């Protein structure tokens, strides 16, 4: 038998998942902002210092920040998936279903992101996520190869 307590637990779990997903999204945007500010400063410094080898450092930073943000995005996706499962339960409560479908477990634990999970972030539908990193990675490599520096 479903009690009011079950509904309260489901609602609280949904609120927690929503908060965690929001927090992961905000952290990912902060990572992105730090990367773009750092890379812009590094590119400008490299151009002025006439030391093109630093362009390669910018490329390495691009990869590192991309992997870091990818991890946060993947965790956010997992919390969104958990939130959707709880929403189904809440919809059952709203519909006065006698047997609402609860997720297998309710908790904040998530799977460790795997490389295959991170590769899913490279899908075309997520172009806004990966394209800026790709462009800056190519830009820094081109600047290095062309030996662009202040004359």
C-alpha positions in Angstrom: 0.0 0.0 0.0 1.3 3.4 -0.9 1.2 6.0 1.8 1.6 9.7 1.9 5.1 9.1 3.2 6.1 7.4 0.0 4.9 10.4 -2.0 7.0 12.7 0.3 10.1 10.6 -0.2 9.7 10.6 -4.0 9.1 14.4 -4.0 12.2 15.0 -1.8 14.3 12.7 -4.0 13.2 14.5 -7.1 14.1 17.9 -5.5 17.6 16.5 -4.5 18.2 15.2 -8.0 17.1 18.5 -9.6 19.4 20.4 -7.3 22.4 18.1 -8.1 21.7 18.3 -11.8 21.6 22.1 -11.6 24.8 22.2 -9.5 26.6 20.0 -12.0 25.5 22.2 -14.8 26.6 25.4 -13.0 30.0 23.8 -12.3 30.4 22.8 -15.9 29.8 26.3 -17.0 32.3 27.6 -14.5 34.9 25.2 -15.8 34.2 26.4 -19.3 34.5 30.0 -18.3 37.8 29.5 -16.6 39.1 27.6 -19.6 38.1 30.3 -22.1 39.5 33.1 -20.0 42.8 31.1 -19.4 43.2 30.1 -23.0 42.5 33.6 -24.3 45.1 35.0 -21.9 47.6 32.3 -22.8 47.1 32.9 -26.5 47.6 36.6 -26.1 50.6 36.1 -23.9 52.1 33.6 -26.4 51.6 36.0 -29.3 53.3 38.9 -27.4 56.1 36.8 -25.9 57.3 35.4 -29.3 57.3 31.9 -27.8 55.0 29.8 -30.0 55.7 26.6 -28.0 53.2 28.0 -25.5 50.5 27.5 -28.1 50.9 23.8 -27.5 50.3 24.4 -23.8 47.0 26.0 -24.8 46.2 22.8 -26.8 47.0 20.6 -23.8 44.8 22.8 -21.5 42.0 22.5 -24.1 42.0 18.7 -23.8 42.3 18.7 -20.0 39.4 21.1 -19.5 37.3 19.3 -22.1 37.8 16.0 -20.2 37.0 17.8 -16.9 33.8 19.4 -18.2 32.8 16.1 -19.9 32.9 14.4 -16.5 30.6 17.0 -15.0 28.3 16.9 -17.9 28.1 13.1 -17.7 27.3 13.3 -14.0 24.6 15.8 -14.7 23.1 13.5 -17.3 22.9 10.7 -14.7 21.1 12.9 -12.2 18.7 14.0 -14.9 18.0 10.3 -15.7 17.3 9.7 -12.0 15.1 12.7 -11.9 13.1 11.5 -14.9 12.6 8.1 -13.1 11.2 9.9 -10.0 9.0 12.1 -12.2 7.3 8.9 -13.5 6.6 7.9 -9.9 5.2 11.4 -9.1 3.0 11.2 -12.2 1.7 7.9 -10.9 0.9 9.6 -7.6 -0.9 12.4 -9.4 -2.9 9.9 -11.5 -3.9 8.1 -8.2 -2.3 4.9 -9.4 -2.7 2.1 -6.9 0.8 0.9 -7.5 3.2 3.7 -8.5 6.4 2.6 -10.1 9.3 3.4 -7.9 12.9 3.4 -9.3 15.1 0.4 -8.3 16.9 2.6 -5.9 16.8 6.2 -4.6 20.1 7.6 -3.8 22.7 10.1 -5.0 25.2 7.5 -6.0 26.1 7.5 -9.7 28.2 5.3 -12.0 31.8 6.2 -12.6 31.9 7.8 -16.1 33.4 5.5 -18.7 35.1 6.5 -21.9 32.1 5.3 -23.9 29.8 7.5 -21.8 32.1 10.5 -22.5 32.2 9.7 -26.2 28.4 10.1 -26.3 28.9 13.7 -25.5 30.5 14.1 -28.9 27.2 13.4 -30.6 26.1 16.0 -33.2 23.1 17.0 -31.0 25.7 18.2 -28.4 27.6 20.4 -30.9 27.3 23.4 -28.7 29.2 21.5 -26.0 32.2 20.3 -28.0 32.5 22.7 -30.9 34.1 25.6 -29.0 36.8 23.2 -27.6 37.4 21.8 -31.0 37.8 25.2 -32.6 40.2 26.5 -30.0 42.2 23.2 -30.1 42.6 23.6 -33.9 43.3 27.3 -33.6 46.1 26.8 -31.1 47.6 24.1 -33.3 47.4 26.3 -36.4 49.0 29.2 -34.5 51.8 26.9 -33.5 52.4 25.4 -36.9 52.3 28.8 -38.6 54.6 30.2 -35.9 52.4 33.2 -35.3 54.1 35.8 -33.1 54.5 39.5 -32.7 57.0 41.1 -35.0 
